[in-house]
Amino acid sequence: MHPVVVYTLSRLGLFAVALGVLYLVGLRSLPLLLLAVLVSGLASYVLLTKQRDAVSERIAGKRRETGKN
């Protein structure tokens, strides 16, 4: 599967999990969404390193193929 798709779906999955857990804890409305974005962003930074590197390599490879710097 394309690395960008894998990374995007992984990020969305982490957001959904964070949203669900925070909802079960009792958060609602705007604080729920803001905290879910923050938690999922931090989790993805730690947990999705390999996927992020794969996306970076894919983009760099495409740029090399087209001759752009």
Contacts in CASP RR format, 6 or more apart in sequence:
PFRMAT RR
TARGET T0000
AUTHOR 0000-0000-0000
METHOD contacts of the structure
MODEL  1
MHPVVVYTLSRLGLFAVALGVLYLVGLRSLPLLLLAVLVSGLASYVLLTK
QRDAVSERIAGKRRETGKN
2 58 0 8 1.000
3 51 0 8 1.000
3 54 0 8 1.000
3 55 0 8 1.000
3 57 0 8 1.000
3 58 0 8 1.000
4 55 0 8 1.000
4 58 0 8 1.000
6 51 0 8 1.000
6 54 0 8 1.000
7 48 0 8 1.000
7 51 0 8 1.000
7 52 0 8 1.000
7 54 0 8 1.000
7 55 0 8 1.000
10 44 0 8 1.000
10 48 0 8 1.000
10 51 0 8 1.000
11 40 0 8 1.000
11 41 0 8 1.000
11 44 0 8 1.000
11 48 0 8 1.000
13 40 0 8 1.000
14 40 0 8 1.000
14 41 0 8 1.000
14 43 0 8 1.000
14 44 0 8 1.000
14 47 0 8 1.000
14 48 0 8 1.000
15 36 0 8 1.000
15 37 0 8 1.000
15 40 0 8 1.000
15 41 0 8 1.000
17 40 0 8 1.000
18 35 0 8 1.000
18 36 0 8 1.000
18 39 0 8 1.000
18 40 0 8 1.000
18 43 0 8 1.000
19 32 0 8 1.000
19 33 0 8 1.000
19 36 0 8 1.000
19 40 0 8 1.000
20 36 0 8 1.000
22 32 0 8 1.000
22 35 0 8 1.000
22 36 0 8 1.000
22 39 0 8 1.000
23 32 0 8 1.000
27 35 0 8 1.000
63 69 0 8 1.000
END
